[in-house]
Amino acid sequence: MNNAAMNPITEDDIANFLVNTPDFFERHAELLAAVKLTSPHGQRAVSLQERQAEMLREKIRALEMRTMDMMRHGTENEVLIERMQRWVKTLLMTTNARDLPHTIADHIQHDFMVPQVAIKVWDVNETFKIEPFAVGVIDAIKEFADSLKTPYVGVNNAFDAVQWLPEPDAAQSVAFIALRATRAQDTPQTAAEQPVIGLLVLASPDPQRYHEGMGTAFLERLGDLASAALSHLR
């Protein structure tokens, strides 16, 4: 028995030969037209060149879709930056410290289109302790806020702080952002170590608006800016 019969040529052998012999089709150009492949867009047979052209068109379509996604995300980011700038400008122009909690919550709700927003602040200056934003906070909520190293996002599991909202029963998904005492020299790392002085609550009737696994970087920055503004209450 000869070696060819004992070791038949496999598809891998053919593939390796073609990969390692790039000039094969230059010497046998007629094969390019003779080889027929099955088209992915039906059962008809197409030439090797036509199949390559189809693959190239598919790659171009995929690149176009990626480009469109990048443009869409870029536009969304521009809108978000514009809204954030408008919100921060409003905080900077709020001259009465007593108005800050309401301004923070009201403009988050309208500028970022959040259905429901609530805020409470504690450990404030004696002047502000009778304000609505500083009363009605039970110890359990303070302990919960203190446990938040990053914002909580997910389903509403009958959290006590949800009762601050105008319509707590409509809150299907929620985001809780701990507000911390802030100093001008704080870095993101040192700011996270400061004591919690409040809690910001965002809520939506959409169960997927705030969901486990979503990124919280934007919410963290929102909380950091709100915390800085609230330093005027201490």
C-alpha positions, 0 to 999 in steps of 0.5 A: 500500500502506498503512502498516499493511501495510508495518509490521504490528503485532508482539507487542512492540508489543502488549506495549508498549501493554499495559505503557504503558496500565495502564487498558486492562483497566479499560475492557475488563474482559470480556477478563480472563475471555475471554482463555485461556492454556495452564496449565503444569500440563497442556494445558488452557486457563485464564483470565488470572485463573487463570493469574495466581493460579497464578503467585502460588501458585508465587511463594508456594511459592518464598518458603516454600522459601527461608524453610525453607532460611533456618530450616534454615541458622539451625539448622545455624549454632546447632548449629555455634556450640554445638559450637565453644563446647564445643570452646573450653571444653574447650581452656580447661579443659586445664591441662596443655600436654602434653595440648593437641594430643591434646585439640584433635584428639580433640574436633574428631573427636568434636564436629564428627564428623570421621572422622579427625583428626591433628595435629603441632607443631614448634618447641616448647619443649625439654620437649615435643620428645620427645612423639609430637605433636612427632616424625616430621615430615619437612621436606617436610611442613613446607614444604607446611604453610608454603605454605598461606595458606588451608586446603587442601580436596580429594582426597587426592593421597597427601600425606605428612601423611595417614600420620599418620592411624590409617587413611590408606587410608580418607582420600578427601578431606582438609583441611590447616590450617596452625597458626601462632605466635600472639600476643594482639595479632594480627589475622587479617591479621598472624596469617597472616604468623606462622611455621607451627608445626604442621599439623592434618589432617582426613580423611573416606572421603567424597570430597565431605566436603572438596572444592575450592571449598568455603568455608574460613572455619570451618576458618581459625577452627578453626586460629586457635583451635588455634594460640592454644591451642598457644602454651603449647607454645612 
